Amino acid sequence: MSIKFDYTDKVVLVTGSSSGIGEAIAKRMAELGAMIVITGRSKENVHRVANECQQLSPKKLQPLQVIADITNDDDARRLIQSTIDMFGRLDLLINNAGYAQVTSIFDPKSLDTFDKVIRLDVRATINLTLMAVPYLEKTCGNIINISSICGTKPIIGFYGYCMAKASMDMFTRVIAMELGPKGIRVNSINPGGVRTNFLNAIGLNTEQVSQQEEYLRRSSPIGMIGEPNDVADLVAYVGSNHAKFMTGSCLLIDGGALFSSLALATSS
């Protein structure tokens, strides 16, 4: 029996949906009939992704576009309120927005970077979730946190990002226990190496990115590097009723990298 995912009439908010994995998730949800909230800091990218989502939507539904920095409490509040004002409900919150940067114990300035990583990857996720819960309770909705293999596997030179993702995984587990009685499921998806702008964002040049992607591919037992759509497909399953018995789970999608010698070029 083939599984068909149907998000018709579901309202899905994807943070960090103007590029990368978040963009792929938003597009997959649009294809499946959902009403999408696209948000990010770049007006140009938010507008582009929203237009592409509308074209993918079976009913050509126009996504809500919200330009916001979710580390700003007022912006986060406006994001949730705009969603409710527009659609009157929220069914699925996907906490995807994140920030990564080199944080080495040998860098005396790394604490400043650590604060930035934690502010977006942990605090902003918690804050937005707190605001969303009352609406998710009304719809028996669910939450999916996009974490990382780095929450489980230590990466030299990235103590900040690894700690942030480990925190997100534990947040997932704890609130799954608290929100389960309210009918809200909470799960985490933990990608390994995925071909996005992540490596560029942490400072690698074009040649280094190519080398690192090849290393990630070879480090996988199945000889693959992930694509954003691989994560989007898993999100579609976890957020659907087909996964109704799943909550508090942290799901690796890493090509087997957890058991490999995975590392980043900047750590060598």
N, C-alpha and C positions, 0 to 999 in steps of 0.2 A: 504494500500500500504506500503510495507516494504521500509525502507530507506537504501540505499547502499552507503557507502562512498568510493570514488575512488580518491586516491592521485597519480595515475600513472603520471610520468614525473614531479611531483612537488618536489621541493627542500625544505627540512624542516631542520632548524637549531634549536636544542634544547640545551640550556645551562644547565649545571648541569645534564647531561644525563648519568652519569656513575653510578647512584644509585637512589633509591627511586622513587619519582613521575616522575622525568625526564627520568629515565630508562624505566618506564612503557609507557610513552608518545612516546619515540623513538621506542619502540617495536611495539606499536599499529600503528604508522605511517608506519613502515616497512611492517607490515602485509597488509596495505592498498595500498602498491605499491610505496610509496615515496622513494626518494633518501635522505638519512639521513646524517646529520653531528652530530657526537657524540663528545662531548667535556667535559672535566673535568680536575682536577689536578692529578688524579691517572692514570698513564699509564696502569697499570694492569687492573683496572676497565673499563677504556675506551676501551681497547682491548677486554675484555670479552663481554661487551655489544654490541660492533660492530659485533663480531662474531655471537652472538645470533640474532641480527637484520638481518644479512645476511641469516641465516637459516630460518627466518620467512618470508623474502621477497619472493613474488611469483616468481620473476625472479632472485632470489638469488643475488640481487644487493649489492655490497660491500659499506658500509658506509665510509664516510670520517672521519678519526680519527684525532682530534686536541687536543693535550695536552696543556692546557692553564689555566692561572689564569686571569679571565676577569677583576679583579680589576687593573690589569696592562694594561695600555693603549696600549703598544706595542703588548701584547698578544691578546688583543681585536681586534686590527687592523689586526693582522695576521690571526685571526679566520675568519673574514669577507673576507679578501683577498684570503685565502685558499679555502673558499667555492666558490667564484667566479672563481678562477683559475681552480678548479676541475669541476664545473658544469655549469659555465657560467651564472648563474641566482640564485635568491633567491625568493621563493614563500611564505614561512611562517617562521617567527621568533617567537620562543617560549622562552620568558625570564623566565626561571624556577630557575636558580641558586640562592641560598639564604643562609643566615647565621642567626642563632638565638642564643641568649645567655641571661642569666639572667641579667637584668638591673633594679636594685631596686634604688629608690630615697634615700634609707638609706645607700647605698654603695658609699662611696666617690670616688671609682675608676670606677664607672659605666660609666662615660663619655668616658673612653678609649674604653670600649666595645661598647658603642653607636656609636662611630666613625667607628668601624669595621663593625657593622651591616649596617649602612647607606652607607658605601663605596661599599659594595657588593649589598645589596638589592635595593638601590636607584641609586647611582651614576653610577655603572657599567651597570645597566639596561638602564639608559638614554644614556650613552656613546655608548653602542652597538647599540641601536635603531637609534641614529643619523647616525651612519656609515651604517646601513642597509637600511635606507629609500630610498636613490637614486636607489637601486636595486629593492626594493619592489614596487616602483612607476612604474618601467618598466613592472612588471608582474601583476600589480593590486593585489598585495599580501596582506597579513594581519599579524597582530601582536597579540599574545596572551600572556598576562602577568600572571604568576602564583602568585597570591597574597595569602591572608589568611583571614579567619574569623576574625583574630586579627586586620585587618584594620578597622573593624566595632565594634568589641566587646572588650572592655578593659580587659586585663589580668594582675592581680596584679604581680608585679615583672618583667614585660616585656615591660616597656615603650619604649625601643629602637625598638624592633621588631614590636610592635603595631604601632608606629609612622612611621616606614619604610613602612609597608604594607598600611597604610592609604595614605602615599605619593604616593605609586605605583598606588593605585586606582584613585587618582586625576590626576596623570600623564596620566593614561589610558583615562580618560574622556576628558582632555584638548587636547591631541594630536589626539584623535578620531575626534574632531571638525576641527583640522588643516589639518589632512591628508585625511579626507573624500573626499574633492574635487579632490584629486589626485588618488582616487580609492582604497585607502588603508583603510581597516577596522582595528579597534583596540578594543580589549575586554580584560577583566580580569576575571580570574576564582579564586574563593576564597574558598579553602577547609577548612573544620573543621578538627576534629581529623582523621588522616589517619595513618595507620600502616606502618611506615617507621623507619629509624634510627634517626628521629628527637629527640625523647626523650633521646636516648643514647647520642646524640651530645650535649645536654644541661646539661649533667652530671648526669642523673639518672642511678642507677644501675639496674640490671636485675629484681630484686624484685619490685623496684619502677616503672619500666616500665610496668610490668604486672599489678600492682595496678592502675596505671594511665590509661592504656588502658581499664581496666574493668570499671573504673569510667567514661571514655568517652563514652563507650558503654551504660552504664546505664543512662547517661545524655541525650542521644538521645531519642526523643519521639518514634522513630521507633526501638529503641534498637539495634543500629548498630554502629560500628566503621568503618570508610571508609578504602578502599583498594586503592593502587595506580592506579589500572585499572579503578576504578570508575571515577577518574579524567581524565585518558587517554581517556575514552569513551566520556566525555563531550568535551574535546579538539578536538576530531575527528569531532564532530558535529559543534562546533563553527568555526573551521577552514575551513569548507566545504561551498559549494555554497548553501547548505540547510539553512545556517544562513546568507544569503546575505543581509538581511534587519536588521542585528544586528551589531551595533557599539556603542562604549562608554558604554557598559554594564559591570557591575561587578556582576558576577553570583555566588551566594552561592551554594556550594555543601557540606553540613555540617550535614545531618541527623537531621536537626531542632535544632542544638546546639545553634544557635543565640538566641533562646528564652528559653534556659535552664540556669542552674547555672554553666555553664562551667568554669573550672579553671584548673590550673596546680599544680601538687603535690608540686613543689618548692615554690609555693606562700603561702602555709599553715604553 
